[in-house]
Amino acid sequence: MDFDLTQNLTVSATTTAMSANTPDRTLSHARTLAYPRYVWYFLAAFIGLVAVTHFAVAFFSWVRSNSKPTTRGPRSFLRVPAAVLNIVRNAAFRTTISFGGAYILNLTELFMGCAYIALLFAAAFMNTTTLEDVYLSPQYYANRAALIAATQLPLLVALGTKNNILTLLTGISFDKLNILHRIAGRSLCVLLWVHAAGHIIESGPAGNMENLKETWFRCGILAISALTLLCLFSIQPLRSRTYELFLISHFFMALLFLGAAYYHATKASLGYYIWPSLLVWGVDRFLRFIRIFFVNGGFLTLFNTKSSSALGAKVEVISPEFLRVTVRRPDYFRWSPGQMAYLSIPSVSAMPWEAHPFTIASIDGCIPPSKEISSRDDSASDKEKDESVESEVVAVDNSPSGYSKRLVFLLRVHDGFTKRLLHAAHSPAAIDHTLNAYIDGPYCSPPSVRGFGTVLLFGGGSGISFIFPLLLDVIKGANTGTNPTCQKVVFVWAIRHSEQMNAISDDLLRALEGASDSLLLDVCIHVTGSQNSDGDAENSQGSTVSFSQTAKLFDSPHVRVLSGRPDVNAIIKSEISEAAGSMSVNVCGTAGLAENIRSALRTSSTASDVVSGGPSISLHVEAFGM
């Protein structure tokens, strides 16, 4: 191979001597250093392509957000690109494959994962024939597999961190990248076992027993053992059942693996392949610390301008399975609709560093209040207004800045943190006072629903946390004239019990009564479980339900409350037949709900309809959990 090795053969004297023994050693050593670089060249080119695509899409979305609404018309060849894009979306992003129910990947995620695995193992095993025609020689692939794994460690760590440059470049949220993080971690684990197996074959039992006396060799065993245990603990059934134990083990096993791998690699003066991953991890932790420190007012505590850096959190029990946590918005906290934040309540957390991610169910800015609320605020005294603004938890801020003074989290009660929070909500301390809380965020890259003629929002249970702020943002854009394109919003929420509506009834009523007349709103709430004594519900699909607790909300002409599960196929088919221009479909709920919507889009959104002026549809699925 014709390339200059003078800058790459910076290894220890021992390794250099070994490479000079035979022509095979020299050739295998050269390939061991070169092939990992080729892998990174390919990955860098691919990441660059995705980044360019991301910024191009963002630019055209911005242009579209300022365009006028479109209408259906005759078939046009100018819409052929949109029709082709629709075909690609249906095939690549709306066709999924389930692996035992534990993992559901669309074809794009599956292709990227398989392509990454193929790239790594092709680079590890290609050209491993010796000059004597011995195939798959360990002296060719053993060290090469390890070095390829080492060079991928910074990428592996970056894919698993909250603050990473990949999200900035590609627009893909860290929770979406987490799928590739798992694939990469398990692939690198296999590569390291290939490295170990190759040396066992090459050195034999006697040679390995001799090496066992060396510290660097024992560190290699420790590193591969730690990574193997880390991968085993990351299996979905174990991770979901003991998530908090998974977090602890993941943290310490990862540090143990990286530290042992670094010491092992320094034997061949190759530690510089390991420490960048520690740097990536450290930068992420440092940024999170700085964010937490400033967002929660820690700098004020240092200068004695504030007695406590903790925020006040009010916990309300909506139902035995549903909680609403309201936190005063930190002064330096800004977020986009659909983003999430890590919430920590020390008095409830099992460990000091315990924090859990929840989607923010409010928006950074106020929906103009209804006439009734405005008149009530106008008649209030200045003292009452000041006390309201200065309180720890404020419902709406009517100050000129226009920023909402609260963060709202809607939580589904499970075991662990949310179960303890439910018990704490019934304690006298939580009833009479707010609980100290800390916020870390915001995170994720949610889609913008502005610039679309029609917006469909589907949520199930606590999925309301994601779709509700998107609804508020569309209404706000219509009220302020910053989103003239949107003509209609369809909001579908499926809940098990009627009392869950109390979680958003006040905010939803305020938003609907203050909504612009230019925006057509269709809010449909489906109650799928049995009803309580406060209301009655017919068992037939689609029948209207009424409840005395939220009767005021149901007086709105925009709201329908039905019993039974929503027929998402019929809803999507009906809206596509009437819509034009562009359509945004967003869903947050169970895997079954997301799959039903994907199936409905594949059958209802056809290339022929797009050419005829039908909507070009964008789909975003916000999955439950990680």
C-alpha positions as CSV (number, residue, x, y, z in Angstrom):
1,M,0.0,0.0,0.0
2,D,1.4,3.4,-1.1
3,F,1.1,5.8,1.8
4,D,3.5,7.4,4.2
5,L,3.9,5.6,7.5
6,T,6.4,8.0,9.1
7,Q,3.7,9.9,11.1
8,N,1.6,6.9,12.0
9,L,4.2,4.4,13.3
10,T,4.6,6.1,16.6
11,V,4.4,3.0,18.8
12,S,6.6,1.6,21.5
13,A,9.9,0.0,20.9
14,T,8.5,-3.4,21.8
15,T,5.8,-3.1,19.1
16,T,8.3,-1.8,16.6
17,A,10.6,-4.7,17.1
18,M,7.7,-7.2,16.7
19,S,6.7,-5.5,13.5
20,A,10.2,-5.8,12.1
21,N,10.4,-9.6,12.6
22,T,8.7,-10.7,9.4
23,P,7.2,-9.1,6.3
24,D,3.8,-10.2,7.5
25,R,4.3,-8.3,10.8
26,T,5.3,-5.2,8.9
27,L,2.3,-5.4,6.6
28,S,-0.2,-6.3,9.3
29,H,1.1,-3.4,11.4
30,A,0.7,-0.9,8.6
31,R,-2.9,-2.1,8.0
32,T,-3.7,-2.0,11.7
33,L,-2.8,1.7,11.8
34,A,-4.4,2.6,8.4
35,Y,-7.8,0.9,8.4
36,P,-9.2,2.7,11.5
37,R,-8.5,6.0,9.8
38,Y,-10.4,4.8,6.7
39,V,-13.4,4.0,9.0
40,W,-13.3,7.5,10.4
41,Y,-13.0,9.1,6.9
42,F,-16.2,7.3,5.9
43,L,-18.1,8.2,9.1
44,A,-17.0,11.9,8.8
45,A,-18.2,12.1,5.2
46,F,-21.5,10.6,6.2
47,I,-22.0,12.9,9.2
48,G,-21.2,15.8,7.0
49,L,-23.8,14.8,4.4
50,V,-26.5,14.4,7.2
51,A,-25.5,17.9,8.6
52,V,-25.8,19.6,5.2
53,T,-29.2,17.9,4.7
54,H,-30.3,19.0,8.1
55,F,-29.4,22.7,7.6
56,A,-31.0,22.6,4.1
57,V,-34.3,21.2,5.5
58,A,-34.2,23.8,8.3
59,F,-33.7,26.6,5.8
60,F,-36.6,25.5,3.5
61,S,-38.8,25.0,6.6
62,W,-38.1,28.6,7.6
63,V,-39.0,29.8,4.1
64,R,-42.2,27.7,4.2
65,S,-43.2,29.1,7.6
66,N,-43.6,32.6,6.1
67,S,-45.5,31.4,3.0
68,K,-49.2,31.7,2.4
69,P,-51.6,28.8,2.7
70,T,-51.9,26.6,-0.4
71,T,-55.0,24.9,-1.9
72,R,-55.5,21.8,-4.0
73,G,-55.3,22.0,-7.7
74,P,-54.8,20.0,-10.9
75,R,-51.9,17.6,-11.2
76,S,-48.6,19.3,-11.8
77,F,-45.2,18.0,-12.7
78,L,-43.8,20.6,-10.3
79,R,-45.0,18.4,-7.4
80,V,-43.2,15.3,-8.6
81,P,-40.2,15.9,-6.2
82,A,-42.7,16.1,-3.3
83,A,-44.3,12.9,-4.5
84,V,-40.9,11.1,-4.6
85,L,-40.1,12.4,-1.2
86,N,-43.4,11.0,0.1
87,I,-42.5,7.6,-1.3
88,V,-39.1,7.7,0.4
89,R,-40.7,8.7,3.7
90,N,-43.2,5.9,3.6
91,A,-40.5,3.4,2.9
92,A,-37.7,4.6,5.0
93,F,-39.3,6.1,8.1
94,R,-42.8,4.7,8.3
95,T,-42.0,1.0,7.7
96,T,-40.8,-0.7,10.9
97,I,-39.4,-4.0,12.0
98,S,-40.0,-5.3,15.6
99,F,-37.5,-7.4,17.4
100,G,-39.4,-9.4,19.9
101,G,-41.4,-6.4,20.9
102,A,-38.3,-5.0,22.8
103,Y,-37.1,-2.9,19.9
104,I,-39.0,-1.3,17.0
105,L,-36.8,0.3,14.4
106,N,-37.8,1.9,11.1
107,L,-35.9,1.0,8.0
108,T,-33.6,4.0,8.2
109,E,-32.5,3.1,11.8
110,L,-32.1,-0.5,10.8
111,F,-30.0,0.3,7.7
112,M,-27.8,2.8,9.6
113,G,-27.2,0.2,12.4
114,C,-26.4,-2.6,9.9
115,A,-24.2,-0.4,7.8
116,Y,-22.2,0.7,10.8
117,I,-21.7,-2.9,11.9
118,A,-20.7,-3.9,8.4
119,L,-18.3,-1.1,8.1
120,L,-16.5,-2.0,11.4
121,F,-16.2,-5.7,10.7
122,A,-15.3,-5.3,7.1
123,A,-12.4,-3.0,8.1
124,A,-11.4,-5.5,10.8
125,F,-11.4,-8.7,8.6
126,M,-10.5,-7.4,5.1
127,N,-7.1,-8.3,3.8
128,T,-6.2,-10.7,6.6
129,T,-4.5,-13.3,4.4
130,T,-0.8,-13.7,5.1
131,L,1.9,-13.7,2.4
132,E,1.8,-17.5,2.7
133,D,-1.9,-17.6,1.9
134,V,-3.1,-18.3,5.4
135,Y,-6.7,-16.9,5.6
136,L,-8.0,-14.9,8.6
137,S,-4.6,-14.7,10.3
138,P,-4.9,-13.5,13.9
139,Q,-1.7,-11.4,13.5
140,Y,-3.7,-9.3,10.9
141,Y,-7.1,-8.9,12.6
142,A,-6.4,-9.2,16.4
143,N,-4.8,-5.8,17.0
144,R,-6.7,-4.2,14.2
145,A,-10.0,-5.1,15.7
146,A,-8.9,-3.5,19.0
147,L,-7.6,-0.4,17.4
148,I,-10.8,0.1,15.4
149,A,-12.8,-0.3,18.7
150,A,-10.5,2.2,20.4
151,T,-10.9,4.8,17.7
152,Q,-14.7,4.5,17.9
153,L,-14.9,5.1,21.7
154,P,-15.2,8.9,21.3
155,L,-18.1,8.4,19.0
156,L,-19.7,5.8,21.3
157,V,-19.5,8.2,24.3
158,A,-20.8,11.2,22.2
159,L,-23.8,9.2,21.1
160,G,-24.7,8.6,24.7
161,T,-24.2,12.1,26.1
162,K,-26.8,14.9,26.4
163,N,-24.6,17.6,25.1
164,N,-22.9,16.5,21.9
165,I,-21.8,18.1,18.6
166,L,-23.6,15.4,16.6
167,T,-27.0,16.7,17.7
168,L,-25.9,20.2,16.8
169,L,-24.8,19.2,13.4
170,T,-27.5,16.7,12.5
171,G,-30.5,18.0,14.5
172,I,-31.1,14.4,15.8
173,S,-31.9,14.4,19.5
174,F,-29.7,12.6,21.9
175,D,-32.6,10.2,22.7
176,K,-32.7,9.2,19.0
177,L,-28.9,8.8,18.9
178,N,-29.2,6.5,21.9
179,I,-30.3,3.7,19.5
180,L,-27.0,4.0,17.6
181,H,-25.2,4.3,21.0
182,R,-26.4,0.8,22.0
183,I,-25.6,-0.6,18.6
184,A,-22.1,0.8,18.7
185,G,-21.5,-0.3,22.2
186,R,-22.3,-3.9,21.5
187,S,-20.4,-3.9,18.2
188,L,-17.3,-2.6,19.9
189,C,-17.7,-5.2,22.7
190,V,-17.7,-8.0,20.0
191,L,-14.6,-6.4,18.4
192,L,-12.7,-6.5,21.6
193,W,-13.6,-10.2,22.1
194,V,-12.3,-10.7,18.6
195,H,-9.1,-9.0,19.7
196,A,-8.8,-11.2,22.8
197,A,-9.6,-14.4,20.8
198,G,-7.1,-13.6,18.2
199,H,-4.3,-13.2,20.8
200,I,-5.4,-16.5,22.5
201,I,-5.1,-18.2,19.1
202,E,-1.8,-16.6,18.2
203,S,0.0,-16.8,21.6
204,G,-1.4,-20.0,22.9
205,P,-2.2,-20.9,26.5
206,A,1.4,-20.7,27.6
207,G,2.0,-17.2,26.2
208,N,-1.3,-15.9,27.7
209,M,-0.4,-17.3,31.1
210,E,2.9,-15.6,31.0
211,N,1.2,-12.3,30.0
212,L,-1.2,-12.7,32.9
213,K,1.6,-11.6,35.2
214,E,1.7,-8.2,33.6
215,T,-0.5,-5.3,34.8
216,W,-1.4,-4.1,31.3
217,F,-2.7,-7.5,30.4
218,R,-4.9,-7.8,33.5
219,C,-6.2,-4.3,32.7
220,G,-7.2,-5.5,29.3
221,I,-9.2,-8.4,30.9
222,L,-10.8,-5.9,33.3
223,A,-11.7,-3.6,30.5
224,I,-13.4,-6.2,28.3
225,S,-15.2,-7.7,31.3
226,A,-16.6,-4.3,32.4
227,L,-17.8,-3.6,28.8
228,T,-19.4,-7.0,28.6
229,L,-21.3,-6.5,31.9
230,L,-22.3,-3.0,30.8
231,C,-23.8,-4.4,27.6
232,L,-25.6,-7.2,29.5
233,F,-27.1,-4.7,32.0
234,S,-28.3,-2.6,29.0
235,I,-30.6,-5.2,27.6
236,Q,-34.1,-3.7,27.4
237,P,-35.9,-6.1,29.8
238,L,-33.3,-5.5,32.5
239,R,-33.0,-1.8,31.8
240,S,-36.8,-1.2,32.0
241,R,-37.3,-3.2,35.2
242,T,-34.4,-1.8,37.1
243,Y,-33.7,1.5,35.4
244,E,-32.2,3.2,38.4
245,L,-29.8,0.3,39.0
246,F,-29.0,0.4,35.3
247,L,-28.0,4.1,35.6
248,I,-25.7,3.5,38.5
249,S,-24.0,0.4,37.0
250,H,-23.7,2.1,33.6
251,F,-21.9,5.1,35.1
252,F,-19.3,3.1,37.1
253,M,-18.9,0.3,34.5
254,A,-18.2,2.9,31.8
255,L,-15.6,4.7,33.9
256,L,-14.0,1.4,34.9
257,F,-13.9,0.3,31.2
258,L,-12.3,3.5,29.9
259,G,-9.7,3.7,32.7
260,A,-8.6,0.1,32.3
261,A,-8.6,0.4,28.5
262,Y,-6.4,3.5,28.7
263,Y,-3.9,1.7,30.9
264,H,-3.9,-1.3,28.6
265,A,-3.4,0.8,25.5
266,T,-0.4,2.7,26.9
267,K,1.6,-0.6,26.7
268,A,1.8,0.1,22.9
269,S,1.8,3.9,23.3
270,L,-1.7,4.0,21.9
271,G,-3.4,5.7,24.9
272,Y,-4.1,8.7,22.7
273,Y,-6.9,6.7,21.1
274,I,-8.6,6.3,24.5
275,W,-8.3,9.6,26.3
276,P,-10.5,11.6,23.8
277,S,-13.5,9.6,24.9
278,L,-12.8,10.6,28.5
279,L,-12.6,14.2,27.3
280,V,-15.9,13.9,25.5
281,W,-17.5,12.5,28.7
282,G,-15.9,15.1,30.9
283,V,-17.1,18.0,28.6
284,D,-20.6,16.7,28.8
285,R,-20.6,16.5,32.6
286,F,-19.0,19.9,32.8
287,L,-21.6,21.5,30.6
288,R,-24.4,19.8,32.6
289,F,-22.9,21.1,35.8
290,I,-22.6,24.6,34.5
291,R,-26.2,24.5,33.1
292,I,-27.6,23.2,36.4
293,F,-25.6,25.8,38.4
294,F,-26.7,28.8,36.4
295,V,-30.3,27.7,35.6
296,N,-31.1,27.0,39.2
297,G,-29.6,30.2,40.5
298,G,-26.4,28.8,42.0
299,F,-24.4,31.9,41.2
300,L,-26.8,33.9,43.3
301,T,-26.1,31.7,46.3
302,L,-22.4,32.3,46.0
303,F,-22.9,36.1,46.3
304,N,-25.5,35.7,49.1
305,T,-28.3,37.3,47.1
306,K,-30.5,34.3,47.5
307,S,-31.0,32.0,50.4
308,S,-31.4,28.9,48.4
309,S,-30.7,27.8,44.9
310,A,-33.6,25.3,44.8
311,L,-36.7,26.0,42.9
312,G,-40.2,25.4,44.3
313,A,-42.2,22.5,42.9
314,K,-45.9,22.0,43.5
315,V,-47.1,18.4,43.2
316,E,-50.8,17.8,42.4
317,V,-52.4,14.3,42.3
318,I,-54.7,14.3,39.2
319,S,-55.4,10.6,39.6
320,P,-53.7,7.6,41.3
321,E,-51.9,7.1,38.0
322,F,-51.3,10.8,37.0
323,L,-49.4,13.7,38.6
324,R,-48.8,17.3,37.7
325,V,-45.7,19.0,38.9
326,T,-45.5,22.7,38.5
327,V,-42.1,24.4,38.9
328,R,-41.3,28.1,38.9
329,R,-39.4,28.9,35.7
330,P,-35.7,29.7,36.4
331,D,-34.7,33.1,35.2
332,Y,-32.2,31.8,32.7
333,F,-34.3,28.9,31.3
334,R,-35.6,29.0,27.8
335,W,-37.0,26.1,25.8
336,S,-38.9,25.1,22.7
337,P,-42.2,23.3,22.6
338,G,-41.7,19.6,23.0
339,Q,-38.3,19.8,24.7
340,M,-37.6,17.9,28.0
341,A,-35.7,18.6,31.1
342,Y,-34.3,16.5,33.9
343,L,-36.2,17.0,37.2
344,S,-34.6,16.3,40.6
345,I,-36.4,16.6,43.9
346,P,-33.9,15.8,46.6
347,S,-36.5,15.0,49.3
348,V,-38.0,12.4,47.0
349,S,-34.9,11.1,45.2
350,A,-33.3,7.9,46.4
351,M,-29.9,9.2,45.6
352,P,-28.4,12.8,45.7
353,W,-27.7,12.8,41.9
354,E,-31.0,11.1,40.9
355,A,-32.8,13.0,38.1
356,H,-35.4,11.9,35.6
357,P,-36.3,13.2,32.2
358,F,-39.8,14.6,31.6
359,T,-41.2,16.6,28.7
360,I,-42.2,20.2,29.5
361,A,-45.9,20.4,29.1
362,S,-46.0,24.3,29.0
363,I,-44.5,26.7,26.5
364,D,-41.9,29.5,26.9
365,G,-44.5,32.3,26.4
366,C,-48.1,32.9,27.2
367,I,-51.2,32.2,25.3
368,P,-53.3,35.4,25.4
369,P,-55.9,34.9,28.2
370,S,-59.6,34.8,27.6
371,K,-61.8,37.8,28.2
372,E,-63.0,36.5,31.5
373,I,-59.5,35.9,32.8
374,S,-58.3,39.3,31.5
375,S,-61.1,41.2,33.2
376,R,-60.4,39.4,36.4
377,D,-56.7,40.3,36.2
378,D,-57.5,43.9,35.4
379,S,-59.8,44.3,38.4
380,A,-57.1,42.8,40.8
381,S,-55.2,45.2,42.9
382,D,-51.5,45.9,42.2
383,K,-50.6,44.2,45.4
384,E,-52.4,41.0,44.4
385,K,-50.6,41.1,41.0
386,D,-47.2,41.5,42.6
387,E,-47.8,38.7,45.0
388,S,-48.8,36.5,42.1
389,V,-45.7,37.2,40.2
390,E,-43.4,36.7,43.1
391,S,-44.9,33.4,44.2
392,E,-43.0,30.2,43.6
393,V,-45.5,28.8,41.2
394,V,-47.4,31.2,38.9
395,A,-50.0,30.1,36.5
396,V,-49.7,32.8,33.9
397,D,-47.4,35.8,33.6
398,N,-48.9,38.8,31.9
399,S,-45.7,40.9,32.1
400,P,-44.4,42.7,29.0
401,S,-41.7,40.0,28.6
402,G,-44.4,37.5,27.6
403,Y,-42.6,34.6,29.2
404,S,-44.4,31.9,31.1
405,K,-43.5,31.8,34.7
406,R,-43.9,28.1,35.2
407,L,-42.7,24.7,34.0
408,V,-45.4,22.0,34.0
409,F,-44.6,18.3,34.0
410,L,-47.3,15.7,33.6
411,L,-46.1,12.4,35.0
412,R,-47.5,8.9,34.7
413,V,-47.0,7.0,38.0
414,H,-44.7,4.0,37.8
415,D,-42.4,2.4,40.3
416,G,-39.4,4.2,41.6
417,F,-39.2,8.0,41.6
418,T,-42.8,8.7,40.4
419,K,-44.2,6.3,43.0
420,R,-42.3,8.0,45.8
421,L,-43.4,11.4,44.4
422,L,-47.0,10.2,44.6
423,H,-46.6,9.3,48.3
424,A,-44.8,12.6,48.9
425,A,-47.7,14.6,47.4
426,H,-49.9,13.3,50.2
427,S,-47.5,14.4,52.9
428,P,-48.3,17.6,54.9
429,A,-45.0,19.2,53.7
430,A,-46.1,18.8,50.1
431,I,-49.7,19.9,50.7
432,D,-48.8,23.1,52.6
433,H,-45.5,24.0,50.9
434,T,-43.6,23.5,47.7
435,L,-40.8,20.9,47.5
436,N,-37.3,21.9,46.6
437,A,-36.4,21.0,43.0
438,Y,-33.6,21.3,40.5
439,I,-33.8,21.5,36.7
440,D,-31.3,20.3,34.1
441,G,-32.2,21.2,30.5
442,P,-33.6,21.7,28.1
443,Y,-32.8,18.8,25.9
444,C,-34.0,17.2,22.7
445,S,-34.7,18.6,19.2
446,P,-38.4,18.5,18.8
447,P,-40.0,19.3,15.4
448,S,-41.3,22.7,14.7
449,V,-45.0,22.6,13.8
450,R,-44.9,26.1,12.2
451,G,-45.1,26.4,8.5
452,F,-47.6,23.6,7.9
453,G,-51.1,24.0,6.6
454,T,-52.5,21.2,8.8
455,V,-51.2,19.9,12.1
456,L,-52.3,16.6,13.5
457,L,-51.4,15.8,17.1
458,F,-51.9,12.3,18.7
459,G,-51.2,11.5,22.3
460,G,-51.9,8.7,24.7
461,G,-51.9,9.1,28.4
462,S,-48.9,11.1,29.5
463,G,-48.1,11.7,25.9
464,I,-50.1,14.8,26.4
465,S,-46.9,16.4,27.8
466,F,-45.5,16.4,24.2
467,I,-48.5,17.2,22.0
468,F,-50.1,19.9,24.3
469,P,-47.2,22.4,24.1
470,L,-47.2,21.9,20.3
471,L,-50.9,22.8,20.3
472,L,-50.2,25.9,22.4
473,D,-47.4,27.0,20.1
474,V,-49.6,26.7,17.0
475,I,-52.3,28.8,18.7
476,K,-49.7,31.3,19.8
477,G,-48.4,31.6,16.2
478,A,-51.9,32.2,14.9
479,N,-52.6,34.8,17.5
480,T,-49.4,36.8,16.9
481,G,-49.4,36.4,13.2
482,T,-46.0,34.6,13.2
483,N,-47.5,31.4,11.7
484,P,-49.9,32.5,8.9
485,T,-49.6,29.2,7.1
486,C,-51.5,26.9,9.5
487,Q,-55.2,26.6,8.8
488,K,-56.3,23.7,10.9
489,V,-55.2,21.7,14.0
490,V,-56.5,18.3,15.0
491,F,-55.7,17.3,18.6
492,V,-56.5,13.7,19.6
493,W,-55.8,12.5,23.2
494,A,-56.6,9.0,24.4
495,I,-56.9,8.6,28.2
496,R,-58.0,5.8,30.4
497,H,-59.9,7.8,33.0
498,S,-61.9,11.1,32.8
499,E,-60.1,12.8,35.7
500,Q,-56.9,12.9,33.7
501,M,-58.5,15.8,31.8
502,N,-58.1,18.0,34.9
503,A,-54.4,18.0,34.2
504,I,-54.8,20.4,31.2
505,S,-58.4,21.7,31.4
506,D,-57.7,25.2,32.7
507,D,-54.8,25.8,30.3
508,L,-56.7,24.3,27.4
509,L,-59.8,26.4,28.0
510,R,-57.6,29.6,28.2
511,A,-55.9,28.7,24.9
512,L,-59.1,27.9,23.1
513,E,-61.0,31.0,24.2
514,G,-58.1,33.2,23.2
515,A,-57.4,31.5,19.9
516,S,-57.6,33.4,16.6
517,D,-60.7,32.9,14.4
518,S,-58.4,32.2,11.4
519,L,-57.4,28.9,13.0
520,L,-59.8,25.9,12.8
521,L,-59.4,23.8,16.0
522,D,-60.7,20.3,16.5
523,V,-59.9,18.9,20.0
524,C,-61.0,15.3,20.6
525,I,-60.5,13.5,23.9
526,H,-61.1,9.8,23.9
527,V,-61.8,8.1,27.3
528,T,-61.0,4.4,26.9
529,G,-61.6,3.2,30.5
530,S,-64.7,3.0,32.7
531,Q,-66.1,6.2,34.0
532,N,-66.6,7.3,37.6
533,S,-69.6,8.6,39.3
534,D,-69.1,12.1,38.2
535,G,-70.2,11.3,34.7
536,D,-71.8,8.8,32.5
537,A,-70.5,7.2,29.3
538,E,-72.1,5.0,26.8
539,N,-70.2,1.9,25.7
540,S,-70.6,2.5,22.0
541,Q,-67.7,3.7,19.9
542,G,-67.8,7.5,19.3
543,S,-70.6,8.3,21.8
544,T,-70.4,11.7,23.6
545,V,-69.4,11.8,27.3
546,S,-70.1,14.6,29.7
547,F,-68.6,15.2,33.1
548,S,-69.6,17.7,35.8
549,Q,-65.9,18.4,36.8
550,T,-64.9,19.9,33.5
551,A,-68.3,21.0,32.2
552,K,-67.0,24.5,31.4
553,L,-64.4,23.0,29.0
554,F,-67.0,21.0,27.1
555,D,-69.0,24.2,26.4
556,S,-66.3,25.1,24.0
557,P,-67.3,24.5,20.3
558,H,-63.8,23.2,19.6
559,V,-63.9,20.2,22.1
560,R,-65.4,16.8,21.7
561,V,-65.2,14.1,24.4
562,L,-65.8,10.5,23.2
563,S,-65.7,7.1,24.7
564,G,-63.6,4.3,23.2
565,R,-60.3,4.3,21.3
566,P,-59.8,6.8,18.5
567,D,-59.9,5.5,14.9
568,V,-56.6,7.0,13.8
569,N,-56.9,5.5,10.3
570,A,-60.2,7.2,9.7
571,I,-59.0,10.5,11.2
572,I,-55.8,10.6,9.1
573,K,-57.6,9.5,5.9
574,S,-60.2,12.2,6.3
575,E,-57.7,15.0,7.0
576,I,-55.5,14.0,4.1
577,S,-58.4,14.1,1.7
578,E,-59.3,17.7,2.7
579,A,-55.8,19.1,3.3
580,A,-53.4,20.8,0.9
581,G,-49.9,22.1,1.0
582,S,-47.9,20.5,3.9
583,M,-49.0,18.5,6.9
584,S,-47.3,17.8,10.2
585,V,-48.2,14.6,12.1
586,N,-46.9,14.2,15.6
587,V,-47.5,11.4,18.0
588,C,-46.4,10.5,21.5
589,G,-47.8,7.4,23.0
590,T,-47.5,3.6,23.1
591,A,-45.8,1.6,20.4
592,G,-49.2,0.4,19.2
593,L,-50.5,4.0,18.7
594,A,-47.3,5.0,16.8
595,E,-47.5,1.9,14.5
596,N,-51.2,2.5,13.7
597,I,-50.4,6.0,12.6
598,R,-47.4,4.9,10.5
599,S,-49.7,2.3,8.8
600,A,-52.4,4.9,8.2
601,L,-49.9,7.3,6.6
602,R,-48.5,4.5,4.3
603,T,-51.9,3.7,3.0
604,S,-53.6,7.1,2.9
605,S,-50.7,9.3,1.7
606,T,-49.9,8.3,-1.9
607,A,-47.7,9.8,-4.5
608,S,-50.7,10.2,-6.8
609,D,-52.5,12.3,-4.2
610,V,-49.4,14.5,-3.7
611,V,-49.1,15.2,-7.4
612,S,-52.7,16.2,-7.4
613,G,-52.1,18.8,-4.7
614,G,-52.5,16.6,-1.7
615,P,-50.4,17.3,1.4
616,S,-46.7,16.5,1.7
617,I,-46.6,14.9,5.2
618,S,-43.9,15.0,7.9
619,L,-44.1,12.5,10.7
620,H,-42.5,12.7,14.1
621,V,-42.8,9.9,16.7
622,E,-41.9,10.7,20.3
623,A,-41.5,7.3,21.9
624,F,-42.3,6.6,25.5
625,G,-39.1,6.0,27.5
626,M,-35.6,5.5,26.3
